[in-house]
Amino acid sequence: MRVTDKMMQGQALKSIQKNRSELAQLQNQAATGKKLTTPSDDPVGATKVLTNRTELKNQEQFEKNIFQAKNFLDVTESTLAQLGEAIVRTKELALQAASDTIGESQRTMIGSEVEQIYNSILEMSNRRVGERYLFGGYRTQETPFDRQGDYRGDDGEMRVQTQKGIFVAMNMTGDRVFMGKGIGRSEYQRQPEDVPQNTQELQQFKLSEIDREYHNQLKPEDAAALRSPASVGQEQVANNEEGVNVFRLVKGLDVALKTNDKYAIQDALEPLDQALNQINLIRAEIGGRINQLEATADIIHKSNVDNKTLTSQVEDADLFQTMSELSRADTTLKSTLEVAGRLENKSLLDFLR
């Protein structure tokens, strides 16, 4: 096969172009610290990097949701701790006033302090985080309780997504905390944990919510009548009591103190214990949610570290290896240019020798 000068020149130009392209790529890697800058560099690796970045964005949103929910629950828990202290102080005053050694004037003075406790409980029930009320259910922009202690919110639980397919309620409704709704009633229906994922599920959710709200508005004996006879007997033995309405209890004690009704004061002692147990039960549930959020946050943090490590292995360049290859590519290009220069320097006289 005959090798012409034109073929040699073409081969030299091709080598120069290849070496310059390799050198430019290595220079870009050295400058950016990335060996994967475009999908064409490594299609499979680029797919992995994009998948990991999408996952990291989702995890960042989950972390924001967890922070928001934990903040909401932390404020709720601290509020319930104050509420428990208020109930304990009310119990102490009731025990003091129930004694036969206490006179009418002293009971009236104790009643003044109980009235202040009632006002503080009312303030707790209408406490907010930012612009949202803690205990209003879905109605976070409206005051949950009026001056008489009547509830104006709903029983909606605001759920936030903490992982794929996992939702955690970030609030406690006021009717459950302060009025004992659903406490001690096994037939009380809570909101389902499954969140609608499409239009059809949303319509079914709306219909089930209407049935649930109607069922929960029934009196315990009416709700029991809707179940089978076999389950009624079992349920009534276990639980057949509503929780304690804290507002009515404290207000009733206030009235009893100011009217010097010793027997009514004594009758309030046991419900005060029940109210404290009710609050502690809800606090325990909140504590469980907070623990769940913290555990999920730890899992997300570890997952983020693993994703970043995998992304770095695929995307980031090894600077020591890159600089070594850059030096080699530069030497190769100079050698190629030198050889190509010798070919170009030949003239007609070189062929006549």
PADO-946719 format. One line per field, with one value per residue (C-alpha): residue in one letter; x, y, z. Coordinates in pm, whole numbers, plus 50000, padded with zeros to 5 digits. Layout:
<sites>
r: A,...
east: X,...
north: Y,...
up: Z,...
</sites>
This chain:
<sites>
r: M,R,V,T,D,K,M,M,Q,G,Q,A,L,K,S,I,Q,K,N,R,S,E,L,A,Q,L,Q,N,Q,A,A,T,G,K,K,L,T,T,P,S,D,D,P,V,G,A,T,K,V,L,T,N,R,T,E,L,K,N,Q,E,Q,F,E,K,N,I,F,Q,A,K,N,F,L,D,V,T,E,S,T,L,A,Q,L,G,E,A,I,V,R,T,K,E,L,A,L,Q,A,A,S,D,T,I,G,E,S,Q,R,T,M,I,G,S,E,V,E,Q,I,Y,N,S,I,L,E,M,S,N,R,R,V,G,E,R,Y,L,F,G,G,Y,R,T,Q,E,T,P,F,D,R,Q,G,D,Y,R,G,D,D,G,E,M,R,V,Q,T,Q,K,G,I,F,V,A,M,N,M,T,G,D,R,V,F,M,G,K,G,I,G,R,S,E,Y,Q,R,Q,P,E,D,V,P,Q,N,T,Q,E,L,Q,Q,F,K,L,S,E,I,D,R,E,Y,H,N,Q,L,K,P,E,D,A,A,A,L,R,S,P,A,S,V,G,Q,E,Q,V,A,N,N,E,E,G,V,N,V,F,R,L,V,K,G,L,D,V,A,L,K,T,N,D,K,Y,A,I,Q,D,A,L,E,P,L,D,Q,A,L,N,Q,I,N,L,I,R,A,E,I,G,G,R,I,N,Q,L,E,A,T,A,D,I,I,H,K,S,N,V,D,N,K,T,L,T,S,Q,V,E,D,A,D,L,F,Q,T,M,S,E,L,S,R,A,D,T,T,L,K,S,T,L,E,V,A,G,R,L,E,N,K,S,L,L,D,F,L,R
east: 50000,50134,50150,50130,50224,49860,49773,50052,49933,49576,49688,49893,49602,49373,49619,49659,49282,49241,49516,49382,49031,49163,49371,49073,48858,49125,49172,48796,48802,49092,48915,48571,48673,48411,48472,48106,47998,47765,47547,47758,48061,47895,47524,47484,47664,47466,47143,47259,47363,47029,46840,47043,46993,46617,46619,46820,46568,46284,46473,46535,46160,46095,46344,46157,45829,45979,46118,45782,45588,45834,45821,45440,45440,45706,45497,45190,45374,45501,45149,45008,45282,45163,44804,44897,45060,44743,44530,44766,44740,44363,44360,44570,44327,44028,44177,44242,43890,43725,43845,43596,43842,43802,43540,43332,43563,43865,43683,43595,43962,44055,43783,43952,44272,44076,43919,44266,44359,44052,44169,44518,44371,44164,44480,44656,44369,44398,44775,44936,45253,45315,44976,44821,44629,44751,44420,44178,44214,44200,44066,44404,44306,44007,44009,43934,43760,43537,43514,43268,43500,43289,43489,43466,43728,43702,43862,44093,44447,44707,44935,45278,45475,45798,45892,45744,45397,45439,45241,45245,44981,45138,44849,44609,44252,44114,43797,44010,44258,44030,43691,43793,43619,43687,43874,43742,43522,43639,43374,43513,43646,43975,44083,44232,44610,44604,44625,44435,44668,44426,44087,43890,44050,43987,43615,43599,43787,43532,43242,43408,43475,43105,43016,43289,43179,42818,42920,43131,42846,42628,42599,42790,42472,42347,42681,42682,42334,42472,42713,42643,42508,42819,43052,42830,42870,43248,43285,43062,43258,43588,43504,43176,43286,43369,43673,43673,43569,43842,43661,43337,43526,43732,43440,43216,43477,43502,43125,43128,43401,43226,42894,43061,42937,43169,43011,43045,43410,43464,43288,43539,43843,43812,43737,44050,44254,44083,44160,44527,44535,44368,44636,44917,44769,44773,45123,45239,45092,45267,45592,45554,45508,45812,46022,45901,45994,46340,46401,46289,46515,46812,46729,46702,47034,47210,47043,47159,47517,47505,47354,47616,47892,47760,47715,48069,48210,48038,48067,48377,48720,49028,49251,49578,49486,49352,49672,49882,49677,49682,50062,50071,49825,50024,50345,50171,50034,50376,50529,50258,50307,50682,50646,50387,50619,50897,50664,50560,50921,51005,51051,51112,51491,51453,51307,51580,51867
north: 50000,50338,50600,50950,51279,51377,51064,51138,51497,51383,51133,51402,51645,51377,51297,51666,51712,51408,51517,51872,51743,51518,51803,52041,51782,51727,52103,52137,51858,52024,52362,52239,51939,51737,51450,51450,51788,51683,51372,51268,51223,50923,50862,50594,50799,51110,50917,50811,51168,51315,51049,51120,51496,51450,51231,51493,51764,51546,51475,51847,51909,51624,51781,52113,51934,51758,52084,52254,51966,51925,52296,52281,51975,52118,52429,52209,51991,52291,52435,52109,52102,52443,52319,52022,52255,52468,52160,52052,52397,52385,52049,52191,52482,52247,52026,52330,52465,52128,52134,52210,52457,52695,52968,53144,53442,53219,53011,53333,53431,53087,53126,53442,53246,52968,53232,53347,52988,52963,53273,53128,52800,52999,53175,52840,52705,53000,52995,53034,52942,53227,53304,52963,52850,52531,52369,52476,52171,52282,52622,52763,53125,53134,53152,52794,52879,53166,53316,53050,52768,52662,52504,52664,52462,52115,51776,51797,51667,51848,51581,51646,51406,51296,51019,50866,50746,50837,51121,51244,51464,51784,51910,51813,51935,52151,51948,51646,51827,52059,51889,51523,51438,51079,51011,50684,50618,50325,50394,50741,50748,50924,51059,50787,50794,50730,51049,51072,51035,51106,51260,50940,50881,51247,51208,50893,51073,51357,51112,50916,51241,51328,50984,51010,51354,51236,50926,51125,51367,51081,51018,50711,50510,50596,50508,50178,50099,50111,49823,49456,49325,49114,49411,49639,49441,49419,49788,49907,49714,49856,50218,50399,50744,51069,51269,51572,51918,52125,52456,52337,52168,52474,52711,52489,52484,52862,52893,52640,52834,53167,53019,52836,52497,52255,51940,52064,52141,51788,51645,51826,51648,51323,51492,51703,51383,51256,51583,51552,51193,51309,51572,51328,51079,51339,51450,51091,51075,51399,51263,50955,51173,51383,51069,50943,51272,51272,50912,50997,51303,51083,50837,51121,51267,50932,50885,51229,51149,50822,50992,51265,51005,50806,51123,51231,50895,50924,51297,51433,51404,51272,51580,51386,51151,51440,51644,51339,51271,51642,51642,51328,51472,51795,51600,51386,51694,51860,51542,51518,51882,51833,51530,51710,52008,51792,51666,52017,52142,51918,52093,51987,51992,51723,51490,51567,51454
up: 50000,49898,50174,50030,50191,50198,50395,50643,50682,50738,51001,51175,51180,51317,51597,51680,51695,51917,52155,52177,52248,52525,52665,52663,52843,53110,53153,53204,53464,53645,53642,53753,53962,53774,53537,53438,53300,53017,52973,52674,52901,53069,52990,53256,53518,53425,53480,53827,53915,53802,53997,54311,54274,54239,54548,54738,54646,54770,55091,55142,55120,55363,55604,55579,55647,55948,56086,56045,56202,56489,56566,56570,56795,57027,57088,57138,57389,57586,57589,57723,57986,58104,58090,58309,58560,58562,58632,58912,59069,59035,59212,59494,59536,59522,59795,60006,59953,60020,60379,60655,60805,60507,60530,60266,60228,60180,59920,59737,59732,59602,59341,59217,59153,58982,58760,58658,58585,58362,58173,58132,58000,57753,57637,57595,57389,57148,57121,56779,56594,56354,56204,56266,56571,56734,56826,56551,56327,55963,56069,56155,56088,56325,56705,56822,57151,57256,57603,57719,57610,57311,57031,56687,56505,56349,56402,56101,56140,55930,55790,55641,55426,55591,55348,55036,55130,55500,55657,56018,56182,56312,56526,56802,56777,57055,57104,57190,57415,57609,57574,57578,57254,57162,57486,57629,57324,57122,56858,56792,56438,56364,56030,55806,55773,55398,55195,54861,54564,54277,54202,54261,54600,54689,54618,54828,55106,55107,55131,55410,55599,55588,55729,55992,56112,56134,56328,56574,56641,56765,57135,57259,57310,56960,56805,56993,56859,56505,56575,56608,56944,57003,56987,57195,57515,57479,57403,57685,57944,57822,57750,57785,57900,57732,57829,58055,57938,58102,58056,58216,58496,58594,58542,58755,59028,59011,59057,59342,59521,59487,59604,59893,59770,59951,59805,59448,59520,59648,59342,59118,59267,59074,58737,58787,58812,58498,58320,58412,58286,57967,57911,57988,57742,57466,57562,57529,57179,57085,57225,57006,56699,56785,56830,56494,56327,56485,56376,56023,56020,56116,55837,55584,55699,55655,55318,55205,55304,55111,54804,54808,54839,54542,54337,54417,54309,53972,53910,54085,53933,54111,54098,54136,53853,53644,53680,53592,53280,53195,53203,52988,52735,52714,52648,52385,52207,52198,52056,51791,51693,51669,51442,51229,51204,51061,50791,50696,50674,50379,50044,49681,49735,50005,49744,49483,49706
</sites>
